């Protein structure tokens, strides 16, 4: 039994061809949806790691420059109170 395929239509065994093509399309869609979810989760994880690193850097900067930060807060506070 030979297949003679012209574009998306088969001249022999068309029903079997259409069924197989439909299954292939469904499996491909399912695989693409799974891939999209995995990449979305990966992107979310990367953002969470980035935010964590930025928080650590901010904490280190505040501890290292504690006196300057305290002076800055005092200046801001007195500026706001004078309004």
PyMOL commands that set and color helices and strands:
alter all, ss='L'
color gray80, all
select helices_A, chain A and resi 14-64+66-81
alter helices_A, ss='H'
color red, helices_A
select strands_A, chain A and resi 5-6+9-10
alter strands_A, ss='S'
color yellow, strands_A
deselect
rebuild
show_as cartoon
